[in-house]
């Protein structure tokens, strides 16, 4: 989102079979991070402004712990 406007949204099946919901959430968050970085680089090139931090929210505690200690 930029301001209060939605810029990007997608819904699709994951191409990987996971063994747990933790893995599925972790993969979804990682894909979101990749898309967020890509989008921020495009916006930085268009506006020639500085890059802002990307905040990604995840409500799965196990995925959050996995991201901190893989």
Order of alpha helices (4+ residues) and beta strands (2+ residues): alpha-alpha
